[in-house]
């Protein structure tokens, strides 16, 4: 019998389940993989050779495609990964041939306050320890590839500054005239290290590198990680890697990794990383783990490669988009699906009574602190008011032309009267609704949820993008701001406005997607505004260029690409049993 999640921590439940989990060879047999398509990393984790699978299965039909998103979360998160695992387990109980595709967790939130995103309770991805602590090294490979580009840039600056044209020519180099005040990339590290946001590097002598202002972002915000998420194959990845803009020259022209002769070496770090990682749910369904999180500052999607392979190997693929529908689903809808050519059959919108109460007026929960007593008391009025946020996200999904299924992610403390109110209001808004108790009961508790998703997948859909690529940049941003966020309009800083005008006049930017950067804690760009804010304008303070990922990245509000570590981080609870080597305290 599985452990009771009301009495045991997630890591204890995972550890107990891992004693009976399937080895990767059994998972491969059940997926009907050929022997050479499986690349084991131990007995319980493997990579899958995407190229061989897609070639062998090129004429096979594709399964149904389901995206899991959520309402605007509290700082505690609302169990989107847990719901993804629960749905996968529930569909398995219905006898469906199902596979999940999720993102690899970043070391930042794993060692901070959010946890590892493996799910929770009786709906998890296992084995938990490798999942949480680096897996097969994809994030490490992305860090090395990205930072190698910065090594090449700093080396080139040093040698150009200290050397004559003749000396550079003898080394086979031409002077790029890089402007050290116009460098577009920071270094990356996979932790929340706010003290590294702004640094001065190159202190010392002329031999110690070029002295310049720099900084660090979190690893999964790297354009290299975005390329891992959207590349269709290794050839596509190599081409994209060469288009990464590292800096600009003194005339304002972009300097790319290809200009620095480093794109090939950067891609070399990623050759193994492009293959998806195979794991499993607590109940033995296959899970592909690939690419990184943080849809508020990155694309925040599992990889196109993983989804394409999964759709050839199973009848249903359950994928997950980061944070809420205004962020993760919008990028899934208008970026990932556009780049992959895949069309979803259904979108799941995860909601909790806790988050709805928060949007309805309850005090905002604070990570690391006890939940306010207000959340433990019945308050249908708060829930009904909070459903304004739920209905806003339902309407966003409906604009894509696919059917939304609201999953009420049940907490065992929820009241029947509160659940009844959510069901009524969501159904009136045109969504299917299911109560799911997967956290407490695993797949058995997700049967109603799974049946609703199967039913939604069988309904006809009319999937369409919010904008076409021919739409000018500021018109796109305006559409996203008004139609998805509910803003009245958009305001630009002088710098952002100048960049937008230049991009609209340059044909190379006209076919690039728009990847918004915005807080995940509100529909607006102010994390303190809950529910459905009215009477506000989206404030765009900068626009970045991801030439390799083919994104233009408008940055709204005061959001940083390097989160900070909280006062009571998760690493304080993580330790190792020195006798067995088992890691304890992960969640």
GIDA-V203969 format. One record per backbone hydrogen bond with DSSP energy under -1.0 kcal/mol. NH is the residue of the N-H (numbers start at 1). CO is the residue of the C=O. Records with the same first field share a line. If there is no record, write none. Layout:
BEGIN
NH = CO / CO
END
This chain:
BEGIN
7 = 4
8 = 4
13 = 9
14 = 10
15 = 11
16 = 12
17 = 13
18 = 14
20 = 17
24 = 43
27 = 23
28 = 24
29 = 25
30 = 26
31 = 27
33 = 28
37 = 34
38 = 35
39 = 47
41 = 45
46 = 278
47 = 39
48 = 276
49 = 37
50 = 48
53 = 49
54 = 50
55 = 51
56 = 52
57 = 53
60 = 57
63 = 311
64 = 315
66 = 317
67 = 346
68 = 319
69 = 348
71 = 350
77 = 74
83 = 79
84 = 80
85 = 81
86 = 82
87 = 83
88 = 84
89 = 85
90 = 86
91 = 87
92 = 88
93 = 89
94 = 90
95 = 92
96 = 91
98 = 96
99 = 316
100 = 286
101 = 318
102 = 288
104 = 291
110 = 106
111 = 107
112 = 109
115 = 109
120 = 123
122 = 439
123 = 120
125 = 118
126 = 280
131 = 127
132 = 128
133 = 129
135 = 130
137 = 134
141 = 137
142 = 138
143 = 139
144 = 140
145 = 141
146 = 142
147 = 143
148 = 144
149 = 145
150 = 146
151 = 147
152 = 148
153 = 149
154 = 150
155 = 151
156 = 152
157 = 153
158 = 154
159 = 155
160 = 156
161 = 157
162 = 158
163 = 159
168 = 164
169 = 165
170 = 166
172 = 169
173 = 168
179 = 248
182 = 179
184 = 246
185 = 246
187 = 215
189 = 217
193 = 191
196 = 193
197 = 194
199 = 214
201 = 212
208 = 205
212 = 201
214 = 199
216 = 196
217 = 187
218 = 561
219 = 189
221 = 218
222 = 219
226 = 222
227 = 223
228 = 224
229 = 225
230 = 226
231 = 227
237 = 233
238 = 234
239 = 235
240 = 236
241 = 237
242 = 238
243 = 240
244 = 241
246 = 255
247 = 255
248 = 182
249 = 253
250 = 177
252 = 249
255 = 247
257 = 244
258 = 242
260 = 256
261 = 258
262 = 257
266 = 262
267 = 263
268 = 264
269 = 265
270 = 267
274 = 270
275 = 272
277 = 289
278 = 46
279 = 287
280 = 126
281 = 285
282 = 124
284 = 281
287 = 279
288 = 100
289 = 277
290 = 102
298 = 294
304 = 229
307 = 303
308 = 304
309 = 305
310 = 306
311 = 307
314 = 310
315 = 97
316 = 97
317 = 64
318 = 99
319 = 66
321 = 68
322 = 300
325 = 70
327 = 324
328 = 324
330 = 325
331 = 327
332 = 328
333 = 329
334 = 330
335 = 331
336 = 331
337 = 332
339 = 335
340 = 336
341 = 337
345 = 65
346 = 65
347 = 403
348 = 67
349 = 405
350 = 69
351 = 407
356 = 352
357 = 353
358 = 354
359 = 355
360 = 356
362 = 357
369 = 366
375 = 372
376 = 373
383 = 379
384 = 380
385 = 381
386 = 382
387 = 383
388 = 385
389 = 386
391 = 387
392 = 388
393 = 389
394 = 390
395 = 391
396 = 392
397 = 393
398 = 394
399 = 395
400 = 397
401 = 398
405 = 347
406 = 432
407 = 349
408 = 434
409 = 351 / 407
410 = 408 / 436
414 = 411
419 = 415
420 = 416
421 = 417
422 = 418
423 = 419
424 = 420
425 = 421
426 = 422
427 = 423
428 = 424
429 = 425
430 = 427
431 = 426
432 = 404
434 = 406
436 = 408
437 = 445
441 = 437
442 = 438
446 = 443
450 = 446
451 = 447
452 = 448
453 = 449
454 = 450
455 = 451
456 = 452
457 = 453
458 = 454
459 = 456
462 = 401
464 = 400
471 = 468
476 = 472
477 = 473
478 = 474
479 = 475
480 = 476
481 = 477
482 = 478
483 = 479
484 = 480
485 = 480
487 = 481
488 = 536
491 = 538
493 = 540
497 = 493
498 = 494
499 = 495
500 = 496
501 = 497
502 = 498
503 = 499
504 = 500
505 = 501
509 = 506
510 = 507
512 = 509
513 = 550
515 = 552
517 = 554
518 = 296
529 = 526
538 = 489
540 = 491
541 = 555
542 = 555
544 = 553
546 = 551
550 = 546
551 = 546
552 = 513
553 = 544
555 = 542
556 = 517
557 = 539
559 = 557
570 = 112
571 = 111
572 = 569
573 = 570
575 = 584
577 = 582
581 = 577
584 = 575
END
